[in-house]
Amino acid sequence: MSIAGILILGGFFVFAGLMIARILPTILALPLMAAWIAFVVQLPLVVYLNGILLDGAMKLASAMAVVIFGAMFARVIMKTGISDTIIKKAAELAGDQPVPIAIVLTAATAFVFLGMSGLGAVIMVGSITIPIMMSAGISPLVACVLLLFGLQTGLLANAANYGTYIGIFGGEVTASYYVPAVGISVLITLVFIILNVKQGSEQGSASALKVFGKFIRALAALPGVLFTVIFKSIKRKPTQNSVLLKKRSHVPALALLAPIIPLATVYIFKAFVGFGKAENGMVDPVAASVFGFLIASGYAILLTRPKQFVNIFAGSIVDGIKDIAGVLFLFMGIGMLVAVVMNPAVSAVLNPILAAIIPSSHIGLLLFFAILAPTALYRGPLNMFGMGAGIAALIVSLQILPPEVVAGTFLGVQYIQAASDPTNSHNTWIGGFANVDTAAILKKTLPYTWAMCIIMLLYVTFVRW
């Protein structure tokens, strides 16, 4: 290993340690790490300024556009009361039994996060769902986990959550993972509910036969849950004296479909136009996602507050950008890191190292990432909102593995980061709100998120590769 390679890897570890210790925030650590790597390989100043600082900051521009429009739409469905209504309507229709409450509220949370993201949205949803689940006899810890799993499931089909992936792997590769990623999360979430939420006054551990029976029934019932939540409200008025819910102003039932419109738009374009370049008569998946957020925003406002259309739309743009200001700068830092590791001078140093570390066989890759997946925690080296983005980009640029394999592999690892990482702002808020230690949330979720990761790695290794 060369001196430059040692210095670059040493820099990775130092900056990772500073991020883990919360001495240096990620939004500063990533640009500094990019500058350190450029210094180590002695890139000329003009190359650093033009190719890393400027081009790197703009490298994830299309991803930033998705995030901006996604944040705007999140504000729209919050301002119009759609997200709040979906959650409360779901709780009302579920009754007061723990298992139905757990399934329906988790499904409703996933549904609204098809269109929402950010800590503000988590606070809005969590402040409703956690008290309702706890009042139904679900423990605070389990309620926190269910909120996290619902949040994760919805975001796995939300284009605004995939900015880094879109910037590195492209929109088409990224969109191809929406369905399998959601399916894996739904499957393990159901297993978690069956094993951790007691029905009524049941005591003790359920037998394997009962667990299997509950799982089959829950899986069979799941497709009808969202249909019931949305369409049954057309015929049924909210209960006036519910012990769990407060009276809400009316939101048209059809407006509750708004969160699914961006995702539906992407798949409609894929089916009828195809993904590709404009000169070939096709559409970029990122453009389809942005268009979906715009259509969904207009649809939501017209059905709920048509007289305030301009004010809500304009206000949502401004508020949405405020919500993600830090995220946008983080994407700039990620872009700088991606740009520097893809520089030929840096690639020449790191190529032998990664080639020796990253397995090239199917089983080797599966075992390597399955074992190292928890290193995505605490802003570790496989975290795609940190150093992981640079590592993933370098693997792609060096053609060590196919891009779709790298995308799915890192997506699998992110199950652990998204729901289990105590350093996530949403984990911190959820734990504080429910008076549950984030370390307890980590211990409770890790076996399940690790299982999600392994299933995704199996899918990538034996289906996509």
NORFEN-V723654 format. One record per residue. N is the residue number from 1. SS is DSSP state (2 for helix, 1 for strand, 0 for the rest). D_CENTER is the distance of its C-alpha to the mean C-alpha in Angstrom with 2 decimals. Layout:
# NORFEN-V723654
N_SS_D_CENTER / N_SS_D_CENTER
This chain:
# NORFEN-V723654
1_0_36.30 / 2_0_37.32 / 3_2_37.54 / 4_2_34.89 / 5_2_32.49 / 6_2_33.22 / 7_2_32.69 / 8_2_29.34 / 9_2_28.05 / 10_2_29.66 / 11_2_27.89 / 12_2_24.49 / 13_2_25.48 / 14_2_26.97 / 15_2_24.06 / 16_2_21.68 / 17_2_24.16 / 18_2_24.34 / 19_2_20.60 / 20_2_20.61 / 21_0_23.72 / 22_0_22.23 / 23_0_25.30 / 24_0_23.57 / 25_0_20.26 / 26_2_17.77 / 27_2_18.49 / 28_2_22.10 / 29_2_21.85 / 30_2_20.30 / 31_2_23.03 / 32_2_25.63 / 33_2_24.60 / 34_2_24.94 / 35_2_28.32 / 36_2_29.41 / 37_2_28.80 / 38_2_30.69 / 39_2_33.47 / 40_2_33.77 / 41_0_34.34 / 42_0_36.53 / 43_0_34.98 / 44_0_37.35 / 45_2_36.44 / 46_2_36.37 / 47_2_33.96 / 48_2_31.61 / 49_2_31.92 / 50_2_31.59 / 51_2_29.41 / 52_2_27.04 / 53_2_27.07 / 54_2_27.29 / 55_2_25.96 / 56_2_23.13 / 57_2_22.12 / 58_2_22.06 / 59_0_20.59 / 60_0_17.09 / 61_2_18.82 / 62_2_17.46 / 63_2_13.84 / 64_2_14.99 / 65_2_16.54 / 66_2_13.48 / 67_2_11.79 / 68_2_15.20 / 69_2_15.79 / 70_2_12.45 / 71_2_13.37 / 72_2_16.81 / 73_2_15.90 / 74_2_14.01 / 75_2_17.31 / 76_2_19.35 / 77_2_18.18 / 78_2_18.56 / 79_2_21.98 / 80_0_23.22 / 81_0_22.46 / 82_2_20.55 / 83_2_17.52 / 84_2_20.05 / 85_2_22.34 / 86_2_19.95 / 87_2_19.21 / 88_2_22.92 / 89_2_24.20 / 90_2_22.20 / 91_2_23.70 / 92_2_27.11 / 93_2_27.12 / 94_2_26.02 / 95_0_29.13 / 96_0_29.52 / 97_0_29.03 / 98_2_26.32 / 99_2_24.95 / 100_2_24.75 / 101_2_23.26 / 102_2_20.54 / 103_2_19.74 / 104_2_20.01 / 105_2_18.19 / 106_2_15.16 / 107_2_15.34 / 108_2_15.93 / 109_2_12.98 / 110_2_10.72 / 111_2_12.97 / 112_2_12.87 / 113_0_9.13 / 114_0_9.69 / 115_0_11.36 / 116_0_10.35 / 117_0_8.21 / 118_0_9.89 / 119_2_12.18 / 120_2_14.81 / 121_2_13.00 / 122_2_12.20 / 123_2_15.89 / 124_2_17.14 / 125_2_15.64 / 126_2_16.25 / 127_2_19.77 / 128_2_20.58 / 129_2_19.05 / 130_2_19.96 / 131_2_23.63 / 132_2_23.99 / 133_2_22.81 / 134_2_25.02 / 135_2_27.93 / 136_0_27.71 / 137_0_28.30 / 138_0_24.86 / 139_0_24.78 / 140_2_22.78 / 141_2_20.95 / 142_2_20.02 / 143_2_19.02 / 144_2_16.59 / 145_2_15.06 / 146_2_14.94 / 147_2_13.16 / 148_2_10.42 / 149_2_10.35 / 150_2_10.49 / 151_2_7.67 / 152_2_5.41 / 153_2_7.53 / 154_2_7.44 / 155_2_4.03 / 156_0_5.01 / 157_0_7.94 / 158_0_7.28 / 159_2_8.87 / 160_2_8.37 / 161_2_4.87 / 162_0_7.01 / 163_2_9.90 / 164_2_10.93 / 165_2_10.89 / 166_2_12.86 / 167_2_15.16 / 168_2_16.04 / 169_2_16.06 / 170_0_16.62 / 171_2_15.26 / 172_2_17.15 / 173_2_16.00 / 174_2_12.29 / 175_2_12.89 / 176_0_14.94 / 177_0_12.17 / 178_2_10.51 / 179_2_13.25 / 180_2_13.73 / 181_2_10.18 / 182_2_10.28 / 183_2_13.88 / 184_2_13.51 / 185_2_11.21 / 186_2_13.77 / 187_2_16.63 / 188_2_16.00 / 189_2_15.12 / 190_2_18.48 / 191_2_20.18 / 192_2_19.06 / 193_2_20.46 / 194_2_23.62 / 195_2_24.28 / 196_2_23.54 / 197_0_24.46 / 198_0_28.20 / 199_0_29.75 / 200_0_32.33 / 201_0_34.81 / 202_0_34.12 / 203_0_34.69 / 204_0_34.11 / 205_0_32.06 / 206_0_31.96 / 207_0_33.75 / 208_2_32.02 / 209_2_33.52 / 210_2_32.27 / 211_2_28.73 / 212_2_28.85 / 213_2_30.40 / 214_2_27.83 / 215_2_25.01 / 216_2_26.79 / 217_2_27.51 / 218_2_23.99 / 219_2_22.63 / 220_2_25.44 / 221_2_24.87 / 222_2_21.13 / 223_2_21.59 / 224_2_23.97 / 225_2_21.95 / 226_2_20.14 / 227_2_23.37 / 228_2_25.34 / 229_2_23.21 / 230_2_23.51 / 231_2_26.99 / 232_2_28.96 / 233_2_28.73 / 234_2_31.04 / 235_0_33.83 / 236_0_33.12 / 237_0_33.38 / 238_0_31.54 / 239_0_33.54 / 240_0_35.55 / 241_0_36.03 / 242_0_32.87 / 243_0_32.70 / 244_0_28.91 / 245_0_28.34 / 246_0_29.76 / 247_0_31.23 / 248_0_29.11 / 249_0_30.32 / 250_0_30.04 / 251_0_27.14 / 252_0_28.11 / 253_2_26.61 / 254_2_25.79 / 255_2_23.68 / 256_2_21.24 / 257_2_20.30 / 258_2_18.78 / 259_2_15.01 / 260_2_15.55 / 261_2_17.64 / 262_2_15.25 / 263_2_14.04 / 264_2_17.72 / 265_2_18.93 / 266_2_17.15 / 267_2_18.72 / 268_2_22.01 / 269_2_22.36 / 270_2_21.60 / 271_2_24.22 / 272_2_26.91 / 273_0_26.62 / 274_0_24.69 / 275_1_22.39 / 276_0_24.39 / 277_0_26.62 / 278_2_28.44 / 279_2_31.80 / 280_2_31.20 / 281_0_30.54 / 282_0_26.82 / 283_1_23.72 / 284_0_20.87 / 285_2_17.48 / 286_2_16.30 / 287_2_19.38 / 288_2_18.73 / 289_2_15.31 / 290_2_17.09 / 291_2_19.96 / 292_2_17.91 / 293_2_16.59 / 294_2_20.26 / 295_2_21.74 / 296_2_19.51 / 297_2_20.36 / 298_2_24.01 / 299_2_24.03 / 300_2_22.63 / 301_2_25.14 / 302_2_28.06 / 303_2_27.76 / 304_2_27.48 / 305_0_29.05 / 306_2_30.88 / 307_2_33.42 / 308_2_30.84 / 309_2_28.96 / 310_2_29.61 / 311_2_29.07 / 312_2_25.72 / 313_2_24.45 / 314_2_25.76 / 315_2_24.73 / 316_2_21.10 / 317_2_21.09 / 318_2_22.57 / 319_2_20.53 / 320_2_17.23 / 321_2_18.32 / 322_2_19.40 / 323_2_16.05 / 324_0_14.41 / 325_2_17.61 / 326_2_16.49 / 327_2_13.31 / 328_2_15.78 / 329_2_18.11 / 330_2_15.54 / 331_2_14.95 / 332_2_18.75 / 333_2_19.07 / 334_2_16.74 / 335_2_18.85 / 336_2_21.98 / 337_2_21.07 / 338_2_20.25 / 339_2_23.51 / 340_2_25.64 / 341_2_24.67 / 342_0_25.37 / 343_0_28.75 / 344_2_31.56 / 345_2_33.15 / 346_2_30.09 / 347_2_29.30 / 348_2_32.90 / 349_2_32.52 / 350_2_29.24 / 351_2_29.80 / 352_2_32.30 / 353_2_30.19 / 354_2_27.02 / 355_2_29.27 / 356_2_30.85 / 357_2_27.69 / 358_0_25.28 / 359_0_26.71 / 360_0_27.70 / 361_0_28.36 / 362_2_26.06 / 363_2_26.78 / 364_2_26.75 / 365_2_23.26 / 366_2_22.02 / 367_2_23.80 / 368_2_22.98 / 369_2_19.19 / 370_2_19.40 / 371_2_21.64 / 372_2_19.94 / 373_2_16.33 / 374_2_16.73 / 375_2_17.57 / 376_2_13.91 / 377_2_14.65 / 378_2_16.46 / 379_2_15.42 / 380_0_17.20 / 381_0_18.04 / 382_0_15.19 / 383_0_12.42 / 384_0_10.98 / 385_0_11.03 / 386_0_14.65 / 387_2_17.32 / 388_2_15.23 / 389_2_14.84 / 390_2_18.63 / 391_2_19.29 / 392_2_17.25 / 393_2_19.06 / 394_2_22.31 / 395_2_22.05 / 396_2_21.56 / 397_2_24.36 / 398_0_26.68 / 399_0_26.12 / 400_0_25.91 / 401_0_23.54 / 402_0_22.57 / 403_2_19.50 / 404_2_17.93 / 405_2_18.57 / 406_2_17.09 / 407_2_13.84 / 408_2_13.57 / 409_2_14.81 / 410_2_12.36 / 411_2_9.41 / 412_2_11.38 / 413_2_11.86 / 414_2_8.28 / 415_2_8.42 / 416_2_11.00 / 417_2_9.58 / 418_2_6.48 / 419_2_9.07 / 420_2_12.33 / 421_0_12.73 / 422_0_15.43 / 423_0_15.03 / 424_0_11.77 / 425_2_13.20 / 426_2_11.68 / 427_2_13.15 / 428_2_16.30 / 429_2_16.72 / 430_2_16.16 / 431_2_18.62 / 432_2_21.04 / 433_2_21.05 / 434_2_21.84 / 435_0_24.02 / 436_0_22.25 / 437_0_22.10 / 438_2_18.70 / 439_2_20.53 / 440_2_21.27 / 441_2_17.64 / 442_2_17.02 / 443_2_20.06 / 444_2_19.21 / 445_2_15.69 / 446_2_16.38 / 447_2_18.61 / 448_2_16.15 / 449_2_13.03 / 450_2_15.64 / 451_2_16.93 / 452_2_13.68 / 453_2_13.72 / 454_2_17.39 / 455_2_17.18 / 456_2_14.79 / 457_2_17.24 / 458_2_20.08 / 459_2_18.77 / 460_2_18.36 / 461_2_21.70 / 462_2_23.81 / 463_2_22.48 / 464_2_20.92 / 465_0_23.32
